[in-house]
Amino acid sequence: MDRYLKAEEIQLMDFLKSKVWTRSAKENIHFKFSRLGLERLHYWKLKSLIPDLVLPTRYFMGLRFRRTPVGIPILTLTPCDNQNLLPGKHLKEFIRLNEKIRQNPLQDAFFPKWKLNFDTHKFGVISRSKLKKIALDFHRVIEVTNIWTDEEKLIFDIHSENIIITFPDFSLKIFDYHVFDEHLYEPSKENPSPEIDHINTIREFVRSFELG
């Protein structure tokens, strides 16, 4: 753990553990600091592979303040992160749902599916050269996802909510880094390996660019 936590963070962890009595409370604090170190590790592993696509992120241990429905304040120790804000939109906001995928009548009625077409004019006109660069960056993300799955048995949970297209240059950036152990996923007939679902979604976006 000392490889991914600062000395003062380990001191803080030990101090907080000394202030609680139960074993479960001590283990909970230890888990929170272990998670902080793990998030740093995943961030740096991803940044080492695609540094230009990963937003600089600072991780620290903080307190989250919330109120219960009856107004009682609750403070929770939790790993936090801080990033510079960039103007842009989530990838999902570029989706144009105008083409329905044909299924059987029952599925069409209750579980409709739509092609994830990328709207190149929704937030300004994205040139063909910009689309080619975005497509190339998507292929790099797919390559990283495959490397992690094949070599380390880790699943990079990449989806439309943790990717943004920045303005005004229309470049691809990743700002949220969720990595899971493959054993947390249940394989299905359609996706025997869990990362395939994410990869297929990305490829569907790229196909909708109609670059030929």
Buried (B, 14 or more C-beta within 10 A) or exposed (E): EEEBBEEEBBEBBEEBBEEEEEEEEBEBBBEBBBBBBBBBEBBBBBBEBBEEBBBEBEBEBBEEEEEEEEEEEEEEBEBEBEEEEEEBBBBEBBBBEEEEEEEEEEEEEEEEEEBBBBBBEEBEEBEEEBBEBBBEBBEBBBEBBBEBBEEEEBBBBBBBEBBBBBEEEBBBBBBBBEBBEBEEBEEEEEBEBBBBBBBEBBBEBBBBBEEE
